[in-house]
Amino acid sequence: MEHPSQPDGGGVQSARCRQCGESSGGELFCAHCGSLQRPATDYYVFFGLKRVLVLDTEDLQRKFYELSRRLHPDRFTWKSAIERQYSLEATAILNDGYRVLRDPLMRAEYVLKQEGFDIGEQRSKDVPPELLEEVFDLNMALEELRLGDEEAHGQIEEARNRFLAMRESIDKELETLYRRFDDTQDRGVLQQVRTVLNRRRYVRNLVNEVEKELAREGQPAQ
Ligand SMILES: [Zn+2]
């Protein structure tokens, strides 16, 4: 299994510090003189984390707060123009990277994208086959409800509960796949992650649709 090269931000390891000329140790702040280096654009590299899908989010949060403190604009007021520029770039990467990596779904999508997987919104031909019947029944019930059939209400609530249970089991499935990927670094597992993420997105949309309908129904008639 070929190990994928890190896009951008690679090569940081061997970089020499622009300030002191020593090896910066691949750290955001030079290991030798402490000056701010050009930030890595890869979120995992930036935070100094191993590229895993099951992430210790408390550790991530600690790093986030520590870096926020060290990158505070007040600390750069008297620094060189280049360090001020790096501090702005680093702050943007810090915030975007934290938002993405702390969310288990966005984190997986990020790794999939790095690995060249297409993670666009799912096309109708990708509708999970096991959901086709479910979706068909739901659309029938929604239609009946709009036509004033009271019984449809119960069906829709049942459908919502089924979708919520599905989402829960999908999340468990994802966690299992995440662990498997972390253990094996196998692209085949990422392929499975992508399929399950698509299914989850589909189910999430169904939940939203049903909840919107139930909320609308709760409103007094106009
Ligand atoms: Zn240095």
Boltz pocket constraint, residues with backbone or C-beta under 6 A from the ligand:
constraints:
  - pocket:
      binder: B
      contacts: [[A, 17], [A, 18], [A, 19], [A, 20], [A, 21], [A, 22], [A, 24], [A, 30], [A, 31], [A, 32], [A, 33], [A, 34], [A, 35]]
      max_distance: 6.0
